[in-house]
Every structure is written in structure tokens, then in C-alpha cells.
């Protein structure tokens, strides 16, 4: 025991360390709860809290992996019976024209849909998650799509905001699993993982 541990200064020091640690735990737990409540698929939220996911894990989870272009956005406001969150669960459904299909029951030329949390409320306001990737019509993306696990998300395909998409610019991909590499590089990596998992 240190010489100052029984002094008033030592008591204040120990109290400060304990309350600081408790504060960090409370903030972390609060952030985790908020993320789980807002996320369409808890597995997507939980991956953010753990170690960085590997490409093999992402490919294995994905039902569909496609390269293509974003089309029209449709605003969707679920009925109360469909909503399971404590916040308004308005979301956006996007059409997506497939250029290349790397995994799943789709082919080049198909138009599929995916959904993202966030959209316009009946009163005119807008709901979204800060930091969630915003997609625009005409944007080229590689998407790692899967169905959500609860509520309306069981009927919708979506992707992880963390590692479930790659933006395409000047024939290079920018995302967690493709840090500025060519499309050929990403294509080969994904197809190699798919072959190993068969």
C-alpha cells in the first residue's frame, strides 16, 4: 500500500479512478444498446463491437454479392405492427441494376432491391443514423447483401455499413475489404473465397 493511500488525497485519487472507469463502461454500454436498437440485423451491430471481420466471414454471411449501379429510392414507412424499434423505423428501398453477379441467385442485367434505415417521416422530417453510408442514384457499388433478422428487415436485403459495401471510382474500389485496389483484385479475392467455401 502506498504512503498516500490512506490520506485524503489518496482517497480522492482512488475514487476518481473508479468513477472514471465506471463512466467509460456506462458510455460503452449505452452506445452498444443504441446501436442494437437501430440496426436491422444485430449481427451487423455486434461485428462492429468485436475484432475487424475477415473477408471470408463477410462472403460466407452474404446471400448475394453483386457489382452494379444504384437506381431509384423509394421511401417506406412500415405499419406499427411491423415496427419493433423505439424510434421511427422509416427506411429507404433502392433499386440496383446488376452488372456482375459474384454470388447468389442473380445474373447480370437483373434489377434487385436493397434497403437502408433512414428516410422521410410523414411530417416532413428525416431520420438517419449518423455515420451510416449514404448512397446516391447512379453510384457504382459492390454490395454484400443479406436479409435482416427481425421485423420488416426479414423481408428486405441490406448490407453492413462497416464492411458490406465497396464504392467504385475510376475502376478502383474503396471500402473495408478493398482499400483503393482495382476491381480485378477484389473480384479475384471474393471468387477465391467462394471457391474455398464450397
N, C-alpha and C positions, 0 to 999 in steps of 0.2 A: 504494500500500500504506500502511495507517495505521501510526502510530508504535507502536501496541501489538501489531501483527500478529505480530511475532517474539518477543514476551515470553511468559512462561508464562501470563499472564492471557489474552493474545490467543489462544494455542493452546487453552486451555480453552473460550474463547468459541466458536471455530470448531468444536471437537469437539461442544460441546453443541448447536449449530445443526444439524449434520449428523445426529447421533443422534436429535434431536427430529423432524426431517423423516422419517428412516427409520422411526421408531416410528409416525408417522401413516400412512405408506404401508403398513406391516405390519398395523396395525389395520384400515385400509380394505380391504385385500386379503382379510384374514381374514373380515370381515363379508360381503364380496361372495361368497366361496366358500360360506360357511354359508347365505346366502340362496338361492343357486343350487341347493344340495343339498336344501333343504327345499321349494322352490317347485315346484308341479305343472307349471308352464309357465315355462321360462327366460325367455321374452319378457316375462312379467309381472314377473319379478325385475329384468330389465335396464332396464325402463322406470323403475323406482324409482331406478336409478343415474344416469339421464340427466336431461334437462330435463323439466319437467312436461308430460304429454301433453295434446294438444288433444282436445276433444270429437269432432271429425271423425275423429281417429285411433282413438279408442275405439269409435265407432259402426262404423267400417269393419272393425275386427277382430272385432266381436261377431257371432256367428251368430244369436243370439236376444236381443231386448231386450223385457222384459216388466215390467208392473206387477202386483203380486199380493200374496198373503199366505203366509207360511211355515207349513208343516204339520208332520207328524211327522218326528222324527230317527231314523235307523237307523244303528247302529254297524257299521262294516265293517272286518274285519281281512283284508287280502289274503294270498294264499299267498306263500311265499318266492319262487316263480318270478316273481310279479308285482311284488314289491318291488324297487326299484332304488336305494333310499337307504341311507345308513349309520345311519339312525335308524329306529325302528319307524314304519311308514307306515300306521298305523291312521287311518282317516278317517271322517267322518260324511256320510251321504247324507240330504238333506232333500226332502220333497215340497213342491211350491209350486203353489198354486191361482192361475191366471192371471185377472186382472181385465181387463187391457188388453194386447193384443199389438201392439208397435210395429215389430218386425222379426222375420223368421224364419217357419218353418212351424208356427206355433201360432195358436190362436184363443182368444178369451175363453171361460172355462169349463173349459179344459183343465187337467189336473194334470200337471206336469212334475217332473223331479228335478234337483237340483244337488248338488255335493259340496264339502266343505271339509276341508282337512287338520286332523287332530286328532280324538281320541275316546278311548274307554276301552280300556285294554290288558287282555289275558286275566287278568293278575294283580291287576287292580283299580285300577291307576294310570291317570293321564290324561295324554295327550300333546296339546300345542297349541303354536302359535307365539305368542310374546309380541307383543302389538300387533295380532294378526290379529282382524278384526271377528267378534264372536260374534253369532249370530242366534238368535232365540227364536221358539217357536211362537206364531202369531197376529200376528207383526210384519209390517207393510206395507213393502214394498221395491220399488224399481225395480232390476232386475238386468240387467247387460250380460254375457251368458253366452257362453262359448266352450269348446271341448274343449281339454284339456291336450295336451302334445306327447310324453309318454313314459309307459311303464308303464301302470298302471291308469287314469291320467288321460286316455289316449286314448279311453277308453270313458265318461268322465264329463264333464259340463258343470260349469264352475266360473267364478268371477269374480275379478278383481283386487281385492286388499284395499285398493289405493290409490285407484283411480278407477272401479271396476267395479260400484259399488252406490250407491244413494241411499236413505236411511231416510226414511219418510214419517211426519210427525207434524202433526196438525191441518191437513191438506191442504197442508202445505209440505214441500219436500224438503231434506234435509241430507246433503251429500256433496261430493266434489271438484268436480263439474260443476254443482252446484245448491246454492249457499250460502244456504239459507233462503228460496229463491224458491218461488212457487206451482207446483203440478203442471201447470197450464196453460202456464206459462212453459217448464218443462222439456220438456213434450210437444211444444210448437211448435218448440223448438230441435232436438230429436232428429229430428223428422219433416222439418224443413228440411234437415238434413244428409243424411238418407237420400235425399231428392229430388235433391239436388245430386250424390250419388254414383252415381245410376242411369245 
